[in-house]
Amino acid sequence: MGGILLQTPPDNKSAKKLLRLHTLPFWQDKLINEVGAPDIHRLLNERFSNKAESHKKFFLKCIRGVFNYALEQQLVSRNPTPMMKFKVNDKIRSVLNEDQIMTLLRKAQELNWQWYPHYAVALFSGLRNGEIYSLRWDRVNLEKRQILVNCSWSNKDGFKSTKSGHDRIVEIPLSLLPLLK
């Protein structure tokens, strides 16, 4: 099983690392066609009981990808990966309220913090950090109080489309105008 897991999709490095870390100790001596749904359930219960639901979901997705590949290669007759649902909607636990935002920005301005403009733009506009990094002045219309968001940046992919893949117009709040000007 170990050799199969390391040679199959997904091609994602973190997926391979995750699979290697969790499956080799459990299934090292098994052939891929000997692994069944009970084995996967047991592994999830023993190795992932204290992990986040999103982590469990990603792991199961990786396992499913391996077995789908093994199915295509006719190494197994069916994919034993159980259909499980995970509650993954608890990502944001708390956000700053308006008073906290104003306190943060006021203190940052008092300290003449070099990142103050970036945080102010992020907090007032709701832009993601990759969208702010890729923002250019030709996409900012101060008269109409609009920002065209049609690009993002990440250290993995460089410049790319936005997360949703769609361009959007963001209204510039009045309180952000003086900073942009």
Helices and strands as residue ranges (DSSP letters): H 2-7, H 13-27, G 32-34, H 37-47, H 53-72, H 98-110, H 116-125, H 129-133, G 137-139, E 140-141, E 146-149, E 152-154, E 158-160, E 168-171, G 174-176, H 177-180
